[in-house]
């Protein structure tokens, strides 16, 4: 009996023992012993996602009110913007008006928030993202290696406040805004933390893209991969080639449901594109949120919409091309003639002028080689250039794109198919067909971003398809995303340095509006954010879920149409 009792006690508390070992000095609810054995839904006092590296909860609170003063480094416009981002939230939600002062003017010793930079401390490299956040009863101190770190500290600070701080409407709060006393040291595990959005299959307006970027930033991710061109629609204005949008942004109709032996179409033209002015506006918006945008221009495949506008860049200009009305992979692709190469370079030039980030994504995935096999031009090119096959033709083309991109001081990214004919010298690889492409590229000392279907394809079902809106297929529950470790264990230390980080991808064949995008993205993107930011040894799914239960309240205030079935099994069963 005694033995049974000891076993019972041990098994009831074993998860907590593990928990308190891993979450160094982070006592959930300040009272480990009081936690029930099934701790999954009991949120700790501090629920930050992604989980900070080191978090020590102390006693007491700092109260934010209209007498609070926020002090920033003198003449630092980016930090001032971040400070305003913070103070505007409180001002908007209940009129709490925090004054911002710079550190060369006098400021009080108490009821003060200090933002301080230590630019010489470049932990984690030049793009320093670390921050230290200390909340005491009379003072909050934020120290960071750079402006990014200050911004991430503010994201943590907002998550230390009650979820109501995210309310879009004014609220009357009687209790005031209390921030628990805490000490946080934080920095990301990976330098690259991304989320992708396909706007080719369906178009989402700039206002939605900005909200998507806000959410990326809220989760301390730093990259938005904007998939701008597809078979079904070209979505970016290119001044030199106006037909790309006047013709290529419109498909005549769209498949209803899944493709079947008797496919049905809606008969409605569908279109949309971003003007260059809109792109510039989104880029500027993202900059303030410390989110870099990687534009993707698909080549040589997924190019049917472009060919519908400019058939002369196909291998058979006598054919009539139309933007695709169904989903899948199409055999008509760009033909690597001189005129196509000039066209693609022109397009990339305009794209590089619009996007200040260092990367340009050229796609490279799913480009069937049939049209090239049948093309006298391509076959002659193979002979002339001494290429082995059509895969080497693709590499030959991509090398030309890379030289053009590198000449502008930028770098090329492609999907893992760009390995097939040999990597171009400086290419970064996005490993999507599992992780092997990423491993192979890292072994060649090329940079890699891990984005495997098996762990981070957010277009996959998250619950039983019987209770879910129509999706492409697959099955990727929240816990599986959370379980992902982007660092393969088969790499040497030198090779491992080339794993820059991870990204979740969101393809939109079946996502016709922003609500549906958010439903698929959240909360799985929260899990990805923690995968990419938090130290591996702190990962703990029950703890994540407990924090997520509070985090979802924030997302609700932010108007995010997240999937709630993880916390609402009844809905999952009955829907
Ligand atoms: C991809 O999912 N085709 C990159």
Boltz pocket constraint, residues with backbone or C-beta under 6 A from the ligand:
constraints:
  - pocket:
      binder: B
      contacts: [[A, 365], [A, 366], [A, 415], [A, 432]]
      max_distance: 6.0
